[in-house]
Amino acid sequence: MEKQKNALGRRKEAVTRVFLTKGSGAITVNDKDYKVYFPLVYLQNQVELPLKTVEGIDKYDVKVNAAGGGIKGQAEATKLGIARALIEVNPEFRPALKAAGLLTRDPRAVERKKPGKKKARKSFQFSKR
């Protein structure tokens, strides 16, 4: 790998830009260590998952710019971005990442509010008389 590879990850309203370089395994999100930025252990595991899948947890440095959404959306967007960047590094990683379900962009998002309704589907209280 001659220089850094980059990829984009998205989830709900969260967008992350991921930059992957050869290194010692440091993961930084918005200039903070990912364990500080994502304090919940299951979110840290989500971020590490693509690297664990290809056994590259201590081979690559990951720098992430995250914006929008909440921390869960950002963690899952980071997961997709890292998986996409790993494929740019080595296309042979694709089958393992695909089998783990890490290359699928989760399409679920908030449904829009409709006119004449209180929320997307909730109606105002019905009164017969």
TIMI-187905 format. One record per residue (C-alpha): x, y, z; residue number from 1. Coordinates in pm, 1 decimal, m for minus. Each point is the difference from the previous one (the first is absolute). Layout:
BEGIN
SITE     east    north       up resi
SITE        X        Y        Z  NUM
...
! end
This chain:
BEGIN
SITE     east    north       up resi
SITE      0.0      0.0      0.0    1
SITE    173.1    314.5   m121.2    2
SITE   m216.6    264.8    170.2    3
SITE   m323.1     41.0    188.8    4
SITE   m325.9   m142.0   m133.6    5
SITE   m327.4    170.3     73.6    6
SITE   m364.9   m101.6     m3.4    7
SITE   m340.0    132.3     99.0    8
SITE   m240.8   m155.9    249.1    9
SITE   m362.4     99.5     56.4   10
SITE   m277.5    m98.8    242.2   11
SITE   m323.5    195.1     59.3   12
SITE    117.8    364.5     11.1   13
SITE    360.4    m83.5     91.7   14
SITE    278.9     29.6   m257.7   15
SITE    360.4   m102.4     66.9   16
SITE    313.9     38.4   m210.3   17
SITE    252.7   m272.9     78.6   18
SITE    372.8     26.0    m76.2   19
SITE    200.1   m324.9     23.4   20
SITE    381.5    m14.5     15.8   21
SITE    254.8   m266.3     92.7   22
SITE     76.7     31.9    370.7   23
SITE    m28.7   m139.8    348.3   24
SITE   m377.6    m19.6     46.1   25
SITE    m90.0    349.3    126.4   26
SITE   m361.1     98.4    m68.8   27
SITE    m87.5    369.4     39.2   28
SITE   m343.7    152.0    m50.2   29
SITE    m17.1    380.9    m29.2   30
SITE    354.3     25.6    147.7   31
SITE    m95.1   m206.9    309.1   32
SITE     73.8   m363.8     75.4   33
SITE   m299.9   m211.2   m103.7   34
SITE    m36.7   m138.2    355.1   35
SITE    m50.3    356.8    124.3   36
SITE   m227.6    102.9   m289.0   37
SITE   m212.7   m318.9     23.3   38
SITE    m13.9    m67.9    377.4   39
SITE   m233.7   m301.5    m32.0   40
SITE    178.3   m333.4    m47.8   41
SITE   m242.7   m135.2   m260.4   42
SITE     61.6    308.0   m218.9   43
SITE    377.5    m50.0     35.1   44
SITE    m50.4   m361.0   m112.3   45
SITE   m198.4    121.4   m304.1   46
SITE    289.4    226.3   m102.7   47
SITE    258.0   m280.7     46.6   48
SITE   m205.5   m269.8   m176.5   49
SITE    125.4     46.6   m361.3   50
SITE    363.9      4.6    117.1   51
SITE    m53.0   m311.8    214.3   52
SITE   m165.7   m176.1   m294.6   53
SITE    310.6     41.0   m220.0   54
SITE    245.1    m34.6    295.2   55
SITE    131.8    353.2    m54.1   56
SITE    m70.7    152.4    342.9   57
SITE    369.9     82.0     57.0   58
SITE    105.4     50.3   m365.1   59
SITE   m190.2    315.9    m94.8   60
SITE    m47.8    347.7    143.5   61
SITE   m350.5    136.8    m48.0   62
SITE    m90.5    369.9      3.7   63
SITE   m370.2     84.1    m11.1   64
SITE   m189.7    325.9    m53.8   65
SITE   m354.6    m55.1    128.7   66
SITE   m292.2    241.8    m39.9   67
SITE   m375.7     m6.5     50.0   68
SITE   m228.7   m245.5    175.4   69
SITE     66.3   m147.6    342.2   70
SITE    284.9   m208.8    134.3   71
SITE   m159.1   m331.6    m99.8   72
SITE    m55.7    113.8   m358.5   73
SITE    354.8    136.0    m13.4   74
SITE    143.6   m327.9    134.4   75
SITE   m185.3   m205.4   m261.3   76
SITE     94.3    245.4   m275.9   77
SITE    363.6    m32.4    112.9   78
SITE    m31.7   m380.1    m19.5   79
SITE   m116.7     20.9   m363.7   80
SITE    268.5    255.5    m88.1   81
SITE    280.7   m215.1    143.9   82
SITE   m128.3   m307.3   m185.6   83
SITE     m9.2    193.5   m329.0   84
SITE    350.8    139.2     56.1   85
SITE    135.0   m349.9     74.6   86
SITE   m130.3   m119.5   m339.1   87
SITE    187.9    285.7   m169.4   88
SITE    316.9   m117.3    179.1   89
SITE    m44.1   m366.1    m93.2   90
SITE   m291.2   m128.4   m217.4   91
SITE     54.8   m350.6    144.1   92
SITE   m161.0    121.3    326.7   93
SITE   m337.6     33.4   m176.6   94
SITE   m137.8   m356.6     46.9   95
SITE     73.7     m0.5    375.7   96
SITE   m150.2    346.3     52.8   97
SITE   m304.8    m83.6   m215.1   98
SITE    m60.7   m325.3    191.0   99
SITE      6.9    197.8    326.6  100
SITE   m258.8    242.2   m145.4  101
SITE    229.0    302.7     28.2  102
SITE    m41.6    133.6   m355.3  103
SITE   m375.1     62.2     14.7  104
SITE   m114.4    358.9     47.8  105
SITE   m291.8    m14.8    245.6  106
SITE   m281.0    179.9   m189.8  107
SITE   m225.2     57.3    302.9  108
SITE    m60.4    366.6     73.9  109
SITE   m262.9    213.7    171.9  110
SITE   m330.9      5.8   m186.2  111
SITE   m125.9    345.2    m94.5  112
SITE   m294.0    166.1    174.1  113
SITE   m320.6     m2.3   m206.8  114
SITE   m255.8    283.1    m16.8  115
SITE   m309.4    m51.9    215.1  116
SITE    193.1   m225.7    237.4  117
SITE    173.0     67.5    330.5  118
SITE    319.8   m187.2   m100.0  119
SITE     88.5   m230.2   m290.7  120
SITE   m280.7   m246.8     78.9  121
SITE   m157.5    112.2    328.6  122
SITE   m335.6    172.6    m44.8  123
SITE   m170.2    261.9    211.9  124
SITE   m247.0   m141.4    253.4  125
SITE   m328.6   m100.0   m164.2  126
SITE   m322.9    128.5    153.1  127
SITE   m330.4   m139.1   m125.4  128
SITE   m207.9    276.0    165.9  129
! end
